[in-house]
Amino acid sequence: MNEEYLRSLYGTMASIDPTYKDDVSFEDFVVGMSDNKYAAKIYETLNQIDPTYKDDVTIIDFLESVRLKKKEGTELPSADG
């Protein structure tokens, strides 16, 4: 998954809960999304907001898509981009 999509998801979560960015940094969000349980919670939140989301994106596809593919010798993205 590309960083742009993760940033978009992070922004969506922040638009749902204005305190989200205070509680969860982007770096922590990226790390969290590598955990199936955390990613599934985000998926469920998206489904609560848009009940048709699950019709467009299955949980399996979502879990596969939120994995940030690390290139050898690279680090997680920073909050600055």
N, C-alpha and C positions, 0 to 999 in steps of 0.2 A: 504494500500500500504506500502511496506517496504521502509525503508530509502535508501537502496541500489538503488532502481529504481529511487527515487527522485534525488539522487546524480548523477546517470547516465544522467537523463534529464538535470540537472543543467550543467553537463559537456558538453552535446550536445549544449546547448544554448551558453555556453562560447566558444565552437569551431566555432560556427556560427558568433559570435560577440566577438572578443577578449576583448572588454571593458565591457562585461556583468558582469563579476565578480567584476569589480570596481564599477559598478552601483547597483548591486543587491547581497546582501550577501546570503549565503545558507539558513540562518534562514528566511530571508525575502521571499526567493523563496518558502520555505515550507509553510509559512503563505499565500503567494499569491496563491499557488496551491489549497488552501482550498476555494478560491473564484472562482465560475464558470466562470465569465467573464475573469479573469486572466488565468485560466487553458485553456479556449477556445482559447485565443490568442496564448498560447504556442502550442496547438494542431494545429492551423492554420499555425504557423511557421513551425512545423514539416511537415505538408502537402506541404508547399511550397518547402521544401528541397527534400522531397520524395513524389511525387504525388501518389504513391501506398500505402502510410501509411494508408490512410483512408479506403483502401480496406481490410487491416489487422486489424485495430482498429477503431471501431466506436467512435464517440464523446461521446456517453453515456458510453461505456466501459472505455474510457480514463478518463472521469470525475470520474467514480467510482474507477478506479485503482490508481489515484493520491492522494486519501485521505489517509493521514497518520493516521493509527489507533493508538490512544493514549491509553495506559494502564493506569488504575487508579493510580494516584500518580506519573506519569512520566511527563517529560517536553519535549519540542521540541528538536530535535537533535541539537548538537552544530556543528560548522564548523569543529571542530577537529575530529568529528566522534564519 
